[in-house]
Amino acid sequence: MFKTVRNRLWAFDAEWIPDPVAGRLLYDLPDEAPDCDVLRHMWREGGETDEDPTPYLKTVVCRIVSVAAVERLVSGGNMSSEVENGKMHLQNYLEERDRLKTRI
């Protein structure tokens, strides 16, 4: 429960998904293994059950796909709100992944 709310308030959120590249490295899977097979392996190792076939995986084996921030600002009795949204696009991620793989 909030007791007070200041004139300026920021809230952040990040979304992430399992990263097949991390799965390949962690479980020593071949580079040519399809992403869907790597994800299945990661969930199996992460404790999948019939009730929960896609369990929560540790953040370290995931990649961030979006970050959002909302600012609430009260100034002189007036309230304004701004929303900023940033997203890593898949194409940029793949290009960066390929660039990093050449350095390994």
N, C-alpha and C positions, 0 to 999 in steps of 0.2 A: 504494500500500500504506500502511495506517495503522500507525504505530509505537506509538502510544498512543491510548487512548480515555478521555476525561475522564469525570467523574461525570455531567456534563450534556452531552447531545449533541442537536443539532437537525438535522433534515434537511427540506429544502423541495423542492417540486416545483410547477411551473406548467404548465398546458396551454393552448395557444392554437390558434386556427383562423383561416384567411384571413377578412378583414373586407370584405364587399361594399361597405360605405360608403366605406372607404379606397380600394377599387378604383375606385369611381365618381369620386371626387375626383382620384386619381392619374392615371387614364387619360381624364379628361374624358368619362365616359359619362353618358348621360341618367339622371335620377332614376328614371324608370319602367322602366329596363332590369331584367329579372328577375335575382334573385340568382345563379341557376345560370349565366346568360350572363356575368355579371360575373366569377364565379369561373373560368369557362373562359378568359376573356380574361386574367385575372391569371396563370393557370398557363401560358398560351401565351407571355405576355410574360416569365414566370419561367423559360422554357427547357424546356417540356414536350417529351418524346420518346415514341416508342412504348413504350420500356422503362419510362419514368417519366412517366406522364401527369399526375401531380399533384406536381410538384417542390416542394422546400422553398422557401417564400417568406420574404423578410426579415421579421423580427419587427415592424418598423415598420408593415407592412400587414396585421397580424393583430390579433386581440383576445383577451384572456385570458378563458377560460371557467371555469377553476377554479384554485384555489391550495390546496395542502395542506401541513401541517407535522406532523412526528412528533417528539416529544420523548422521549428516553430519560434517565431520572433514577435515579441510584444514591444512596441516602441511608442511612447506617448499615448498609450491607451488603445492604439490600433494594433490588430494582429494580422500579420501576413505569413504566408506559408510558401516555401519553395521546396521543390522536389528535385533531387539530382539522382540520376540513375546511370550507373556505369556497367557495361557488360563486356566480358572477354568473348569475342566471337570465335566460333570453332575454327574458322580458317586461320586466324591469327595464332590460336593455340597450336594447331597442327604445324604451321610454319616454324614456330618457336621450338616445338618438340623435335622436328627434323633437324633444325640448326643445332640443338643441344646434343642430339644423338651422334652427330658427326664429330663432336668433340670428345666423346667417350672412348 
